[in-house]
């Protein structure tokens, strides 16, 4: 949820999740059950709508403070040769590879 809410902010399209017009964040703030189905983890953030929203905003602030990390520079899926080649370009970056999905 935080990833989706922070995408437009990190892309520079909005200053906050609430400012992005195509976001469900406004419905989340109002806890509009007609617009959104609330995840049990969100509902577990507090007993009342206001306390849940406050807790979620704190979670968003913590997440926004962390540097964004692209999985495209960390995980490589493809042939062993491809994955090892890409990981080699990024030695020291913590890059890993997987060969679960082989590309011909």
N, C-alpha and C positions, 0 to 999 in steps of 0.2 A: 504494500500500500504506500509506504513512504517513497519507494522508488518511483512510482507512478506520479504521486503528488509533486515530487521534486524535479521530475524531468523538465517541465517548462521553465522552472526557475534556473536550473543548471544550463539550459539552452539559451538563457537570456530573453525568453519570451514574456516573462512576468517576474515581478519582484517578490511575489509570494504565491503559494498555491491558490490562495483565495482570489488572487487577481487574474488568474487564467480563466477566460470565459468558457472554455470547453472542458473544464474540470468538474468532477462531482464533488469538489471540496466544499462548495457552498451548501449543497444538500447534506453533506456530512456535518458541517457546522450547525445547521438547523435540525439535524437528525431527522431528515425527511424520509420516512420509511416508504413513501410512495415513489421516490426516485431511486433509492439505494436499498440493497439488501446488506445488512451489517454483518461483518465477519465476527465469529465468536471471540476472536482475539481482541478485536476492537471493543466489543461489548464488555469484555473482561477488564478494560482499563478503568472502570469506575461504576458506581451504582447509579449515578445520575448522568443525564446527557451532558451537562456543563462540565462535570468532572472528567468524563471520558474525553471530551474535546480538548480540555486543558492538558490532560496526560498525553494525548496524541500530538498536540502542538509541541510539547516538550520533546517527545520522541523525534518529531520532524526537525526541531532545532539541533538536536544532537546529531542526527544523520546528516543534516546540511553542513555541519561543522567538519565532518570527516571529508578528506579529499576523495573525490569521485575516482573510482577505479574501473577501468574498462576490462571486461572479460576477454575482449579481443586481443589484449596484450598478455593475457595470462594463460588461457586455455586454447589449444589448437586441436581440431578434430580433422582427421584425414589419414592419409597413409603415414606410416612410421617415418618415411623419408621426409615428407612435407612437414610433419609436426616437429621433428627434430631440427629441421632446417630453420623453421620459424623460431623455435625456442633458442637455437644457437644465436640468432640475431639479437636476442634479448638477454643473453647471459647475465646473471646477477640480478635480474628483475624478478626472480621467483617464478618464472614461466614454467609451466608443466605441459605435458602432452598426453593425449590418450589415443589409443588406436581402436576404440570400441566400434567406431564407424569407419570402415575402410572406404576410401575413394579410389575408384579404378584409375 
